Amino acid sequence: MLYLQRRKSDLKAVKDMELNMELLQELVNLVKQSQISELTIRVGDWRVTIRKNPQTNLVSTTAPLSRSEERLTSVSEQKQETSPYVPVVSNWVGIVRRTKDGKPLVQVGDNIKRGQTLCWVDALGVHNEVRAPVAGRVVEIFVEDGQAVEFGQQLMLLEVAGGE
């Protein structure tokens, strides 16, 4: 557990703080660069928990999409060595959006391409795309449209296509 000592003026600043993407990025960097594995912060009605993944020593962040895709690819490559299945996890805390124009983006049994948008996670008003880390087939979907998800929560399970 991590305890941060603050002056009274700092505590007032923290109390008046608004949760935004810059603050979230700073918190992710704090966890990434420290030896702590988890940090929970409450700001207003929001509670955000940032965890390091102890199995792969990777930290998912609210980074630009290209870096997120690199992390997903790295995790999926490690998983491919031991299993033909690749989990798709949320890199954000928010609300899952699985439909576009009233139709689901993907369903169980659908064949998907690497980089294809599987769903979105609305986090602090930002629509974050969740893309397929590998080409393959959707085996299982663990979340419904409109469901709240947490950082690191498994959204779907993909079966890797042969040859990838």
C-alpha positions as CSV (number, residue, x, y, z in Angstrom):
1,M,0.0,0.0,0.0
2,L,1.3,3.5,-0.8
3,Y,0.8,6.4,1.4
4,L,1.6,9.9,0.1
5,Q,2.3,12.6,2.6
6,R,0.9,16.0,1.6
7,R,0.8,19.5,3.0
8,K,-2.6,20.9,3.9
9,S,-2.5,23.1,0.8
10,D,-1.8,20.1,-1.4
11,L,-4.7,18.2,0.2
12,K,-7.1,21.1,-0.8
13,A,-5.7,21.0,-4.3
14,V,-6.3,17.3,-4.5
15,K,-9.9,17.7,-3.1
16,D,-10.7,20.4,-5.7
17,M,-9.1,18.4,-8.6
18,E,-11.1,17.4,-11.6
19,L,-10.6,14.0,-13.2
20,N,-9.2,14.4,-16.8
21,M,-7.1,12.6,-19.3
22,E,-3.9,14.5,-18.3
23,L,-4.4,13.5,-14.6
24,L,-5.1,9.9,-15.6
25,Q,-1.9,9.8,-17.7
26,E,0.1,11.3,-14.8
27,L,-1.3,8.6,-12.5
28,V,-0.5,5.8,-14.9
29,N,3.1,7.1,-15.3
30,L,3.4,7.2,-11.4
31,V,2.3,3.6,-11.2
32,K,4.5,2.6,-14.1
33,Q,7.6,4.2,-12.8
34,S,7.2,3.1,-9.2
35,Q,7.3,-0.3,-7.5
36,I,3.7,-0.2,-6.5
37,S,1.3,-2.5,-8.4
38,E,-2.0,-0.8,-7.8
39,L,-3.2,2.8,-7.1
40,T,-6.8,3.8,-6.4
41,I,-7.9,7.4,-6.3
42,R,-11.2,8.9,-5.7
43,V,-12.1,12.3,-7.3
44,G,-15.7,13.4,-6.8
45,D,-18.0,10.6,-7.8
46,W,-15.2,8.8,-9.7
47,R,-13.1,6.0,-8.4
48,V,-10.2,5.0,-10.6
49,T,-7.9,2.0,-10.0
50,I,-4.7,1.7,-12.0
51,R,-3.0,-1.7,-11.8
52,K,0.2,-3.1,-13.3
53,N,-0.3,-6.5,-14.9
54,P,2.0,-8.7,-12.8
55,Q,2.1,-11.5,-15.4
56,T,3.5,-9.4,-18.3
57,N,4.9,-6.3,-16.5
58,L,3.0,-4.2,-19.0
59,V,0.9,-1.2,-18.0
60,S,-2.0,-0.2,-20.2
61,T,-2.5,3.5,-20.4
62,T,-4.7,6.1,-22.0
63,A,-1.9,6.5,-24.6
64,P,-2.5,7.2,-28.3
65,L,-3.9,4.3,-30.2
66,S,-0.7,3.3,-31.9
67,R,1.1,2.6,-28.6
68,S,-2.0,0.8,-27.3
69,E,-2.0,-1.4,-30.3
70,E,1.7,-2.2,-29.7
71,R,1.0,-3.2,-26.2
72,L,-2.0,-5.4,-27.3
73,T,0.2,-7.0,-29.9
74,S,3.0,-7.7,-27.4
75,V,0.5,-9.3,-25.0
76,S,-1.2,-11.3,-27.8
77,E,2.2,-12.6,-29.0
78,Q,3.0,-13.8,-25.6
79,K,-0.4,-15.5,-25.3
80,Q,-0.1,-17.2,-28.7
81,E,2.9,-19.2,-27.6
82,T,0.8,-21.1,-25.0
83,S,-2.8,-20.9,-26.3
84,P,-4.7,-20.4,-29.5
85,Y,-6.9,-17.9,-27.6
86,V,-6.3,-14.3,-27.1
87,P,-8.3,-12.2,-24.5
88,V,-9.3,-8.7,-25.4
89,V,-9.2,-6.5,-22.3
90,S,-10.3,-2.9,-21.6
91,N,-7.5,-0.3,-21.2
92,W,-10.0,2.1,-19.8
93,V,-12.7,2.5,-17.1
94,G,-15.9,3.3,-18.8
95,I,-19.0,2.2,-20.6
96,V,-18.9,-0.4,-23.4
97,R,-20.5,0.4,-26.7
98,R,-20.8,-2.6,-28.9
99,T,-23.3,-1.4,-31.5
100,K,-23.2,1.1,-34.4
101,D,-26.5,2.3,-35.9
102,G,-28.3,-0.3,-33.8
103,K,-26.2,-3.3,-35.1
104,P,-23.5,-5.1,-33.2
105,L,-20.0,-4.5,-34.5
106,V,-19.1,-8.2,-33.9
107,Q,-20.9,-11.3,-32.6
108,V,-19.7,-14.7,-31.5
109,G,-18.6,-16.7,-34.5
110,D,-17.6,-13.7,-36.6
111,N,-14.2,-13.8,-38.4
112,I,-12.3,-10.6,-37.7
113,K,-9.2,-8.9,-39.0
114,R,-6.2,-7.6,-37.0
115,G,-6.9,-4.0,-36.1
116,Q,-10.7,-4.3,-36.7
117,T,-12.8,-2.3,-34.2
118,L,-14.5,-4.7,-31.8
119,C,-16.2,-2.1,-29.6
120,W,-15.7,1.2,-27.9
121,V,-15.2,2.1,-24.2
122,D,-16.6,5.6,-23.4
123,A,-14.2,7.0,-20.7
124,L,-14.7,10.6,-19.5
125,G,-16.6,11.4,-22.7
126,V,-14.0,10.0,-25.0
127,H,-14.8,7.1,-27.3
128,N,-11.8,4.8,-27.1
129,E,-11.7,2.1,-29.8
130,V,-10.9,-1.5,-28.8
131,R,-9.3,-3.2,-31.7
132,A,-8.5,-6.8,-32.5
133,P,-4.9,-7.6,-31.6
134,V,-4.9,-10.6,-34.0
135,A,-6.9,-11.9,-36.9
136,G,-9.2,-14.7,-36.0
137,R,-12.7,-15.6,-34.8
138,V,-14.8,-14.2,-31.9
139,V,-15.3,-17.1,-29.5
140,E,-16.9,-15.4,-26.5
141,I,-18.2,-11.9,-25.6
142,F,-18.2,-11.2,-21.9
143,V,-19.9,-7.7,-21.9
144,E,-23.1,-6.2,-23.1
145,D,-23.7,-2.9,-24.8
146,G,-24.0,-0.2,-22.1
147,Q,-22.2,-2.2,-19.4
148,A,-19.7,-0.5,-17.1
149,V,-16.2,-2.0,-17.3
150,E,-13.0,-1.6,-15.3
151,F,-9.4,-1.3,-16.3
152,G,-8.1,-4.7,-17.3
153,Q,-11.5,-6.4,-17.5
154,Q,-11.8,-9.0,-20.2
155,L,-14.2,-8.0,-22.9
156,M,-13.9,-10.8,-25.5
157,L,-12.0,-14.0,-26.3
158,L,-10.6,-14.5,-29.8
159,E,-9.4,-17.6,-31.4
160,V,-6.3,-16.9,-33.4
161,A,-6.5,-17.6,-37.1
162,G,-4.1,-20.2,-38.5
163,G,-0.7,-18.8,-39.7
164,E,-0.8,-15.6,-37.6
